[in-house]
Amino acid sequence: MTQAAAKLHIFGICGRSGQGKTTLIEALLPWFQARGLIVNVVKHSHHSIDLEPPGKDSARFRAAGAGEVLIASPYRYAIVRELHDGPEPPLTDLIARLSPADLTLVEGFTREPLPRLEVVRPGEGRDPLYLSDTAILCAGAIPRNEGVAPVIVNLARMRRIRHIDAANGSMEVEAGCVLKTVQDAAAAENRLYAVSLGAEGSCQIGGNLSTNAGGTGVVRYGNTRDNVLGLEVVLADGTIWNGLRALRKDNTGLDLKHLFIGTEGTLGIITAATLKLHPLPTQHALAWFAPVDPAAALQILGMFQAACGSRLSAFEMINRRQLELVIEHVPGRRNPLSELHEWHVLVELADTGGGDEMAALLQQTLEHAAEQGLIHDAILASNETQRATLWEIRHSVSEANKKGGVGLTTDCAVPVSAVPVFIERATAAVHEIVPALDVLVVAHLGDGNAHFIPFFTFDAWRELPDPTSMANAMRRCVNDVAHELHGTFSAEHGVGQTGLPEMAHYKSSAELGLMRAVKTALDPQNLFNPGRLIP
């Protein structure tokens, strides 16, 4: 990077997030780099210290600057010290989001406090700042710098798996359990907890529930809410509602658990859940193929659904530019096919047996598609190593995009049948603002969720006169296309704070009125996560 007015030295005790997933510190790097800042990162893991990227200033990170911003969680935190030449720091808007006057941490059902971590900025006293380990995509858990100082409840210590009933296909877990831990515990009982996310090595069940997380398995198993049987919730008046029933059928009034799933902690605090388990697939058949275009991919999806039924477990599509970025920026990744085609799809079948039959079905369906001129090329994974390698390409898109430039990620969903039209119209809308701008597409095609990403190089982004206005215009034009196709601007990332303008813009007054009425009934004093979800 070139010399800039500010240097950032990030000291991170971040712990390994597992499976090569991005840590909070790494997720913030593009934000800093896009503003022309020199960034050095020292990452302390359990037994080693790694420096990346190397730089001559890195040895001075402890002595850098007069100001600090602290990003904290039970698992990882970063102290960001800044140097700047002018009267205003270059990170004003980030500081405003991360530094309220005072914060208090309430640990979930424990008296044991976390270590005291502090924020220091020029001309100010020492204000404690604690942040829960949660998604930062829509600022749903980032305190606002206004009003009464908030209390942040951290349930990370509530991580017991209370009970697994394999015969009933259910397990009772506390909200602080990490998703991967839940998956592994279910697998040990020959069962599957079907929600699978890129962040499954670090994200917690409580966060998955509060955002109704999606992932790669929705085409077969549904979202998080489809994999929950019951909840335990603390209400605003202190009442604990025990709804941890493990029933598939219960027609005794309102299904109250759905009030709290996907409402981002605004109606109650989920402390435990009864999760739905499925038979554990032991056989898989996976292929990577290049459809002629998204319309052809959609037609092939229908062919797999007809031939394979519920065995179809994943149908993920990316475009050429996205694959190029993965190959360029993630070591060890390469194009699975002989040529770089415009579109690529990963398709997987899974079952408790019949591996040879599934492999034959996979091959026959692809051959049938090729006969109809719907695909350019395809390969089948012949063993678990090849299967894992192909999945690694799909799971590397976030890492590649952070290293390659500034991606304005959107989270739209439209009816599955409308995905090709959505991609075409959204591309045209973006190019009306910036002609020929790169566009990345990462689509869970099987469920209609398309992450459509206008993509800038770091240099191009730095040269924009008003990056914030550009980001808002890009996202709005893409979201407008989804809305026109009877879709949504948020399929799985949630609303938080950053999505409030979109909620106000797209939701009807009747819909918002109903949401506000429920909020008022359950939390009349607006104690829980104010300023989120409902504009």
Buried (B, 14 or more C-beta within 10 A) or exposed (E): EEEBEBBBBBBBBBBBBEEEBBBBBBBBBBBBBBBBBBBBBBBBEEEEEEEEEEBEBBEEBEEBBEBBBBBBBBBBBBBBBBBBEEEEBBBEEBBEBBBBBEBEBEBBEEEEEBEEBEBBBEEEEEBBBBBBBBBBBBBBBBBBEEEEBBEBBBBBBBBEBEEBBBEBBBBBBBBBBBBBBBBEBBEEBEBBBBBBBBBBBBBBBBBBBBBBBBBBBBBBBBBBBEBBBBBBBBBBEEEEBEBBBBEEEEEEEEEEBEBBBBBBBBBBBBBBBBBBBBEBBEBBBBBBBBBBBBBBBBBBBEBBBEBBEEBBBBBBBBBBBBBBBBBEBBEEBEBBBEEEBBBBBBBBBBBEEBBEBBBEBBBEBBEBBBEEEBBBBBBBBEEEEBBEBBBBBBBBBBBBBBBBBBBBBBBBBBEBEBBBBBBBBBBEBBBEEBEEBBBBBBBBBBBBBBBBBBBBEBEBBBEBEEBEEBBEBBBBBBBBBBBEBEBBBBBBBBBBBBBBBBBEEBBEEEEBEEBEEBBEEBBEEEEBBBBBBBB
